[in-house]
């Protein structure tokens, strides 16, 4: 599975960033969880993160009208350094404010990273590049998901959380170095300003793009449900760092198995997406019987489903967007990020009321996640059909 030189450079940036994001996704969330075992506090951390992410994405996209993607990744690294510095030294009596302050620079990191990645991938990606990128990216992510949790679980046991926060500065420095080697993509040469023609009807103007909107809204709901409660289910099984690390290794192993099956079997994109959604839906239903082995099996199934979903769903959307001029791509990505993150934020707002995973409110969220997951193949299929008609 070969990738072009710019794609390899983008994968290097992706790997450097995912080391940091993987640590945050597991151990910063666990650090917050350990204080009170509160679903609401973990949801609040992620809620603030996504609100800031959305705003940072727009700021980052605007910055690309003057600067290159390299500047965004350097700013990304600086925000990572700030986040780990705050985790090391900041102490406040108001816990929700403390969580919000920690989440803010991490949200900026994600927003700038997404803006740089989306534009670079769309500018350089051609045809099969998208499928290759998302498949290779998934392999890299899973290798990191296997090694990262174990290594950092041992480090945290050895030198504590504070020591691990300081150690993360090395990976922030690595990301800063990588920023000098990624493609310097910019919109500075475009005759139009990014936000001068940003109105919805001007940007989302084709049937393929219009069908993308409900697909984004539906995907955001079940995606955020899965991401949040995969963490909660894992923390509910055990709070021991090495056990949590080994469970993440288990999930990564099944994702790699799903990749092997994907590469060896011939099937239409719609078929893979349908299979992915079936795995996700079954996994979402399993927590109705919230016992430890069932919660682990739920995460295994949703992890497999998310691999097929992520590969096909993203490939289809980038294929459609990449046919547009660069400035129009950037405008579409702003709307794409806005719809997707608004949906994820809505799910997190609902999750703030969840006290445990055996409540009526949690069962209602399961129902909402199921409906949204089942609707994704339909909306995604309609978008692809419209795109094929547009291309003749």
Secondary structure, 3 states (H helix, E strand, C coil): CCCCHHHHHHHHHHHHHHHHHHHHHHHHHHHHHHHHCCHHHHHHHHHHHHHHHHHHHHHHHHHCCCCCHHHHHHHHHHHHHHHHHHHHHCCCCCHHHHHHHHHHHHHHHHHHHHHHHHHHHHHHCCCHHHHHHHHHHHHHHHHHHHHHHHHHHHHHHHHHHHHHHHHHHHHHHHHHHHCCCCCCCCCCCCCCCHHHHCCHHHHCCCHHHHHHHHHHHHHHHHHHHHHHHHHHHHHHHCCCHHHHHHHHHHHHHHHHHHHHHHHHCCCCHHHHHHHHHHHHHHHHHHCCCCCHHHHHHHHHHHHHHHHHHHHHHHHHHHHHHCCCCHHHHHHHHHHHHHHHHHHHHHHHHHHCCCCCCCCHHHHHHHHHHHHHHHHHHHHHHHHHHHHHHHHC
